[in-house]
Each structure stands twice: as structure tokens, then as C-alpha cells.
Amino acid sequence: MGLIRTELETERLHLRLFTYDDLQVMFDLNSDPEVIKYAEPKPLKDLLEAKKVLEEGPLADYRKYGYGRFAVELKQTGKVIGFCGIKYLPEIDLPEVGYRYLRKYWGRGIGTEAARACVEFARDDLNVQKLVALIIPENIASIRVAEKLGMKKGPMIQIFDVNALQYEMML
Ligand SMILES: CC(C)(COP(=O)(O)OP(=O)(O)OC[C@H]1O[C@@H](n2cnc3c(N)ncnc32)[C@H](O)[C@@H]1OP(=O)(O)O)[C@@H](O)C(=O)NCCC(=O)NCCS
């Protein structure tokens, strides 16, 4: 395994590790019911809860595995607009590509652009052979992103108390 990058760059985006400066956007990404419709059971109530999600999610993953979801900044403004990245899922012993953006940035190709860079990162930096995306079957936008990455529909699995389609690809 080579060096695991802590930043990635695409045409419009800068992907970097999350820090404690990202509490507000972490809250925003976990409190809009439309954004979390196919992900989290309930919206966060305050920044203290956002801190817990940040610490138990990306920050814990960086420490344990050396990588985790990236914060995605729009280069044009320097603002964080969502997250994208590879998360190791011990439940299925596989790395997953995942993504989530603030609503106003949907439908501009950003989801696909960032995810493509993360697939390359998984292959080049992490030596991942099999990559999955776990998606609730109703989440058409997410399924489209997975398809555009070249992933194929695999089995339906039960995980985190929901039934999800496992999209998968060999790298
Ligand atoms: C899923 C998500 C990341 C997609 O990001 P995005 O930047 O809007 O996606 P893109 O613009 O790259 O679009 C990818 C494809 O999906 C299509 N698409 C986007 N939104 C769609 C929608 N609501 N319904 C149907 N297709 C949709 C696009 O048209 C595009 O396909 P095309 O190139 O064939 O036209 C974004 O909608 C999101 O953050 N959703 C909430 C969080 C979430 O559900 N994350 C995934 C959990 S598994």
C-alpha cells in the first residue's frame, strides 16, 4: 500500500479530511429531512450531537483505518457542501463509497465527480479490490451515481436495521 492521501482534487472540488471546524456543516448534513431521507433514522437536534457524529464517524475512521469520508469543498467558494469517501464497514468487511450533499448542490454532477475521485483513491491509495455502495432501493439519485461509477447491482442485504441494495465493483 502506498501513501494514503488526505486530500483529493477534481475540476470543481477539493476533498479533505474533516476537522472540528466542520461542526455546523455536519449538523446541516444530518438535520435536513430531505437530505437524510434514505440514510439516518432521525435528524440531529444540535451541534453537540453533530460533534458526536463527527467524532464517532470520520474522525474515528481516520484514526482506526487511516481513511474515512472526506469533507467536500466547492473550490469556487471554499465552502464545505457535503461529504464523499470510502468508509470501511466491519459489518460486511468491505469498504463502501458513500456521499451526501446539501440540497442546493444536487443535480450538478457534483456527486458523480467526487465519487469518481474516491473510487480512484480506493484503487490507488488503499489497494481496494472490491468496493460496494449500500443504497436503499428507493434512492434513485444514489443508484444513478453508483451506476455511473460502473457499479453493478448485487444482493439485497440487511444492515443498520434496513434493507439495502449492495452495488459493487471490482477495482
Ligand atoms: C445522491 C446524491 C449524492 C447525488 O448527488 P448529485 O450531485 O445530485 O448527483 P449527480 O448530479 O452527479 O447525478 C448523478 C445522476 O443521477 C441523476 N439524478 C440526480 N438526482 C436525481 C433524482 N432525484 N432522480 C433521478 N435521477 C437523479 C442525474 O440525472 C445523474 O444522471 P445522468 O447523468 O444520467 O443524468 C445527492 O442527491 C444527495 O446528496 N442525496 C442525499 C443523500 C443521499 O441519499 N446519499 C446517498 C445515500 S446511499
The ligand as a MOL file (V3000), in Angstrom:
LIG
                    3D

  0  0  0     0  0            999 V3000
M  V30 BEGIN CTAB
M  V30 COUNTS 48 50 0 0 0
M  V30 BEGIN ATOM
M  V30 1 C -27.3590 11.0560 -4.1000 0
M  V30 2 C -26.6700 12.4000 -4.3020 0
M  V30 3 C -25.3060 12.3410 -3.6340 0
M  V30 4 C -26.4830 12.6180 -5.7940 0
M  V30 5 O -25.6500 13.7460 -5.9940 0
M  V30 6 P -25.8070 14.7000 -7.2570 0
M  V30 7 O -24.6390 15.6160 -7.2550 0
M  V30 8 O -27.1480 15.2870 -7.2660 0
M  V30 9 O -25.6570 13.6300 -8.4460 0
M  V30 10 P -25.2470 13.9660 -9.9220 0
M  V30 11 O -25.6310 15.3580 -10.2760 0
M  V30 12 O -23.8240 13.5430 -10.1090 0
M  V30 13 O -26.2270 12.9860 -10.7120 0
M  V30 14 C -25.9440 11.6390 -10.9590 0
M  V30 15 C -27.0510 11.0590 -11.8000 0
M  V30 16 O -28.2350 10.9150 -11.0190 0
M  V30 17 C -29.3290 11.5810 -11.6580 0
M  V30 18 N -30.1550 12.1300 -10.6030 0
M  V30 19 C -29.8130 13.0520 -9.6910 0
M  V30 20 N -30.8470 13.2900 -8.8690 0
M  V30 21 C -31.8590 12.5090 -9.2890 0
M  V30 22 C -33.1940 12.3010 -8.8500 0
M  V30 23 N -33.6770 12.9400 -7.7880 0
M  V30 24 N -33.9610 11.4160 -9.5110 0
M  V30 25 C -33.4810 10.7400 -10.5820 0
M  V30 26 N -32.2100 10.8900 -11.0320 0
M  V30 27 C -31.4200 11.7700 -10.3940 0
M  V30 28 C -28.6840 12.6300 -12.5120 0
M  V30 29 O -29.5350 12.9970 -13.5570 0
M  V30 30 C -27.4290 11.9220 -12.9710 0
M  V30 31 O -27.6890 11.0110 -14.0050 0
M  V30 32 P -27.4680 11.3900 -15.5540 0
M  V30 33 O -26.0660 11.8660 -15.6730 0
M  V30 34 O -27.7520 10.1050 -16.2370 0
M  V30 35 O -28.4480 12.4710 -15.8440 0
M  V30 36 C -27.4900 13.5820 -3.7210 0
M  V30 37 O -28.7830 13.5330 -4.2740 0
M  V30 38 C -27.6150 13.5490 -2.2130 0
M  V30 39 O -26.8050 14.1040 -1.5020 0
M  V30 40 N -28.6950 12.9150 -1.6920 0
M  V30 41 C -28.9500 12.8400 -0.2660 0
M  V30 42 C -28.0080 11.9060 0.4490 0
M  V30 43 C -28.0510 10.5040 -0.0750 0
M  V30 44 O -29.1220 9.9600 -0.3290 0
M  V30 45 N -26.8690 9.9040 -0.2410 0
M  V30 46 C -26.7260 8.5430 -0.7350 0
M  V30 47 C -27.0400 7.5280 0.3010 0
M  V30 48 S -26.8300 5.8490 -0.3420 0
M  V30 END ATOM
M  V30 BEGIN BOND
M  V30 1 1 1 2
M  V30 2 1 2 3
M  V30 3 1 2 4
M  V30 4 1 2 36
M  V30 5 1 4 5
M  V30 6 1 5 6
M  V30 7 2 6 7
M  V30 8 1 6 8
M  V30 9 1 6 9
M  V30 10 1 9 10
M  V30 11 2 10 11
M  V30 12 1 10 12
M  V30 13 1 10 13
M  V30 14 1 13 14
M  V30 15 1 14 15
M  V30 16 1 15 16
M  V30 17 1 15 30
M  V30 18 1 16 17
M  V30 19 1 17 18
M  V30 20 1 17 28
M  V30 21 1 18 19
M  V30 22 1 18 27
M  V30 23 2 19 20
M  V30 24 1 20 21
M  V30 25 1 21 22
M  V30 26 2 21 27
M  V30 27 1 22 23
M  V30 28 2 22 24
M  V30 29 1 24 25
M  V30 30 2 25 26
M  V30 31 1 26 27
M  V30 32 1 28 29
M  V30 33 1 28 30
M  V30 34 1 30 31
M  V30 35 1 31 32
M  V30 36 2 32 33
M  V30 37 1 32 34
M  V30 38 1 32 35
M  V30 39 1 36 37
M  V30 40 1 36 38
M  V30 41 2 38 39
M  V30 42 1 38 40
M  V30 43 1 40 41
M  V30 44 1 41 42
M  V30 45 1 42 43
M  V30 46 2 43 44
M  V30 47 1 43 45
M  V30 48 1 45 46
M  V30 49 1 46 47
M  V30 50 1 47 48
M  V30 END BOND
M  V30 END CTAB
M  END
